[in-house]
């Protein structure tokens, strides 16, 4: 995955001269990967980028481009995630209060505790903060009392952010209602990096690809069961699952029990699934629940059709595009098998057409949108009502091709 070139950028916007990004560590997480992609993009724009990291360890560290400053706080490895992020917040506050950065990006729900501490500097300039809401904030599984507690926590942590971003209109409305502010913008998840143009599906290719941590919520056990049905109907079909995790042995046992040892491959961890997508016929997401499902965007960008459970609000938005694929109910093995079989029986659509569907999710689009938000508040922290109505306060986020961000 490369740094974005100037040819691949959209129109450049006014940007801060320096940006900090706070991260717990370089774990395999969607928010972490997106944050690193944005940092790489901003550095390619000659912006001074600093990653303030609780622990500079984890597989995604290798994706950080040269030229980005990484401040390793070397926090105790025994800290759990809750104590880790609060300790990160305290230490980041001490570093950023020195006034060396103009703006700070807070990626995803897990990093919110950094915000109130960064906004309580005793002296010196306070960086502008853009905070992302990366996963649903209202869940049916929560009791009414638990949701009220979550809402209070969210209001306290996000209340001092200069601007809040979400991934969808629905999530933006929920965030605005809970936090009680109007400074909420929609920016499509910048999940796509530069990995080359999509290539056509090879003649006769019947490989089904899946990817993710080998944990129960990913539904790989049910995917294997569904593939067993597909395998009987399509003798040339194969299943490849990229990822590592605690369920590996259980999945291997399931594969052997179904007599699929020679037709199902568990690759282990891979730094990028793009080479596997290039050799696949379609991509399948079998999860029970996902915050977004960025891997579906990656698959379409590679020119591959998708089959997915309805594990995320983005799924049906993507599959309604002509030729993109289909969605099925969560935990429905027969429906998953039927959907995979239908795609295998079709002529693959033109790969460039599938890639165009997800162009708004490229890091060059999201990177510029975030820069406009990080910069817009340098000179004016107030939005006049007239500007809100005409959409002039954040013109790039509203008008840039492929960006669906808008004031809510």
Secondary structure in CASP SS format (residue, H / E / C, confidence):
PFRMAT SS
TARGET T0000
AUTHOR 0000-0000-0000
METHOD secondary structure of the structure
MODEL  1
X C 1.00
X E 1.00
X C 1.00
X C 1.00
X C 1.00
X H 1.00
X H 1.00
X H 1.00
X C 1.00
X C 1.00
X C 1.00
X C 1.00
X C 1.00
X C 1.00
X C 1.00
X C 1.00
X C 1.00
X E 1.00
X E 1.00
X E 1.00
X E 1.00
X E 1.00
X E 1.00
X C 1.00
X C 1.00
X C 1.00
X C 1.00
X C 1.00
X C 1.00
X H 1.00
X H 1.00
X H 1.00
X H 1.00
X H 1.00
X H 1.00
X H 1.00
X H 1.00
X H 1.00
X H 1.00
X H 1.00
X H 1.00
X H 1.00
X H 1.00
X H 1.00
X C 1.00
X C 1.00
X C 1.00
X E 1.00
X E 1.00
X E 1.00
X E 1.00
X E 1.00
X E 1.00
X C 1.00
X C 1.00
X C 1.00
X C 1.00
X C 1.00
X H 1.00
X H 1.00
X H 1.00
X H 1.00
X H 1.00
X C 1.00
X C 1.00
X C 1.00
X C 1.00
X C 1.00
X E 1.00
X E 1.00
X E 1.00
X E 1.00
X C 1.00
X C 1.00
X C 1.00
X C 1.00
X C 1.00
X C 1.00
X C 1.00
X C 1.00
X H 1.00
X H 1.00
X H 1.00
X H 1.00
X H 1.00
X H 1.00
X H 1.00
X H 1.00
X H 1.00
X H 1.00
X H 1.00
X H 1.00
X H 1.00
X H 1.00
X H 1.00
X H 1.00
X C 1.00
X C 1.00
X C 1.00
X C 1.00
X C 1.00
X C 1.00
X E 1.00
X E 1.00
X E 1.00
X E 1.00
X C 1.00
X C 1.00
X H 1.00
X H 1.00
X H 1.00
X C 1.00
X C 1.00
X H 1.00
X H 1.00
X H 1.00
X H 1.00
X H 1.00
X C 1.00
X C 1.00
X C 1.00
X C 1.00
X C 1.00
X C 1.00
X C 1.00
X C 1.00
X C 1.00
X E 1.00
X E 1.00
X E 1.00
X E 1.00
X E 1.00
X C 1.00
X C 1.00
X C 1.00
X C 1.00
X C 1.00
X C 1.00
X C 1.00
X C 1.00
X C 1.00
X C 1.00
X C 1.00
X H 1.00
X H 1.00
X H 1.00
X H 1.00
X H 1.00
X H 1.00
X H 1.00
X H 1.00
X H 1.00
X H 1.00
X H 1.00
X H 1.00
X H 1.00
X H 1.00
X H 1.00
X C 1.00
X C 1.00
X C 1.00
X C 1.00
X E 1.00
X E 1.00
X E 1.00
X E 1.00
X C 1.00
X C 1.00
X H 1.00
X H 1.00
X H 1.00
X H 1.00
X H 1.00
X H 1.00
X H 1.00
X H 1.00
X H 1.00
X H 1.00
X H 1.00
X C 1.00
X C 1.00
X C 1.00
X C 1.00
X E 1.00
X E 1.00
X E 1.00
X C 1.00
X C 1.00
X C 1.00
X C 1.00
X C 1.00
X E 1.00
X C 1.00
X E 1.00
X C 1.00
X C 1.00
X C 1.00
X C 1.00
X C 1.00
X C 1.00
X C 1.00
X C 1.00
X C 1.00
X C 1.00
X C 1.00
X C 1.00
X E 1.00
X E 1.00
X E 1.00
X E 1.00
X E 1.00
X C 1.00
X C 1.00
X C 1.00
X C 1.00
X H 1.00
X H 1.00
X H 1.00
X C 1.00
X H 1.00
X H 1.00
X H 1.00
X H 1.00
X H 1.00
X H 1.00
X H 1.00
X H 1.00
X H 1.00
X H 1.00
X H 1.00
X H 1.00
X H 1.00
X H 1.00
X C 1.00
X C 1.00
X C 1.00
X C 1.00
X E 1.00
X E 1.00
X E 1.00
X E 1.00
X E 1.00
X E 1.00
X C 1.00
X C 1.00
X C 1.00
X C 1.00
X H 1.00
X H 1.00
X H 1.00
X H 1.00
X H 1.00
X H 1.00
X H 1.00
X H 1.00
X H 1.00
X H 1.00
X C 1.00
X C 1.00
X C 1.00
X C 1.00
X C 1.00
X C 1.00
X E 1.00
X E 1.00
X E 1.00
X E 1.00
X E 1.00
X C 1.00
X C 1.00
X C 1.00
X C 1.00
X C 1.00
X H 1.00
X H 1.00
X H 1.00
X H 1.00
X H 1.00
X C 1.00
X C 1.00
X C 1.00
X E 1.00
X E 1.00
X E 1.00
X E 1.00
X C 1.00
X C 1.00
X C 1.00
X C 1.00
X C 1.00
X C 1.00
X C 1.00
X C 1.00
X H 1.00
X H 1.00
X H 1.00
X H 1.00
X H 1.00
X H 1.00
X H 1.00
X H 1.00
X C 1.00
X C 1.00
X C 1.00
X E 1.00
X E 1.00
X E 1.00
X E 1.00
X E 1.00
X C 1.00
X C 1.00
X C 1.00
X H 1.00
X H 1.00
X H 1.00
X H 1.00
X H 1.00
X H 1.00
X H 1.00
X C 1.00
X C 1.00
X C 1.00
X C 1.00
X C 1.00
X E 1.00
X E 1.00
X E 1.00
X E 1.00
X C 1.00
X C 1.00
X C 1.00
X C 1.00
X H 1.00
X H 1.00
X H 1.00
X H 1.00
X H 1.00
X H 1.00
X H 1.00
X H 1.00
X H 1.00
X H 1.00
X H 1.00
X H 1.00
X C 1.00
X C 1.00
X C 1.00
X C 1.00
X C 1.00
X C 1.00
X H 1.00
X H 1.00
X H 1.00
X H 1.00
X H 1.00
X H 1.00
X H 1.00
X C 1.00
X H 1.00
X H 1.00
X H 1.00
X E 1.00
X H 1.00
X H 1.00
X H 1.00
X H 1.00
X H 1.00
X H 1.00
X H 1.00
X H 1.00
X H 1.00
X H 1.00
X H 1.00
X H 1.00
X H 1.00
X H 1.00
X C 1.00
X C 1.00
X C 1.00
X C 1.00
X C 1.00
X C 1.00
X C 1.00
X C 1.00
X H 1.00
X H 1.00
X H 1.00
X H 1.00
X H 1.00
X H 1.00
X C 1.00
X C 1.00
X C 1.00
X C 1.00
X H 1.00
X H 1.00
X H 1.00
X H 1.00
X H 1.00
X C 1.00
X C 1.00
X C 1.00
X C 1.00
X C 1.00
X C 1.00
X C 1.00
X E 1.00
X C 1.00
END
